Amino acid sequence: MSSTAPILATRGLGLDIGGARIVADVSLEVREGEFVGIIGPNGAGKTTLFNLVTGLIPADSGHVHFDGIDLVGMKPHQIAARGVSRTLQIKSVFGGLTVADNVRAAVMSRRGIGNPFRPAVSYTEVSREVSAILEEIGLESLAAQKASTLSYGDVALLELALAVANDPKLLLLDEPICGMSPSETERTVRKIQELSKRIDVVIIEHDMEVVFAIADHITVMAQGRVLAQGAPAEIAKDKEVQAVYLGSSEDED
């Protein structure tokens, strides 16, 4: 059950690129304890919205309030330090490092540790945290395996582990199950649901079955704007959403 206080709120968030309005006056809220899904056709502005929230692209207008602080104008590392972590559509891990060393590098970066004269594995507290993260995500059996040899599904879990290594309050997941097999999808969705019990989650995903099954609240975007917001049952019945994204029902033909 969500509380009344939003952990994240965007107000009139906008972005112009080359005279084109990419994101237009987007206002939405993510409340504590609420699993939020963002859906919309390709080019709707979903990933750009994440980029604006995390500071990868500076907003032209509006505000992003997270945990009571306006994030607009902050650098990505400053926003990450505040507790906002994300994954990307294109999987990005260090292929030459082991699974454990990928996570260790993320933990050490967050802790500000970087002594070139001391082996990374000598940091006992870091090693404990790495082990705990790998166990939580379900990658402990692959700790010594090079990331470049992982299956697609395991790379996605490693990306999730790297996001968790930032010790976030909010996880922004950009199409985390895209391209997965049914079994990989089931495993990853189950892990995301487990994480959502202690970390607030916002997910962009094209798999409608997954989004409508796990989200408490859904925001629909189209052409850079918020088209509709509400509970999954409300969104499924919204005529405008059906026409623009989900398709009109056969009963209306």
Summary of the structure (lengths in Angstrom):
residues: 253
radius of gyration: 18.9
end to end distance: 38.4
largest distance: 71.0
contacts: 786
relative contact order: 0.17
helix: 40%
strand: 25%
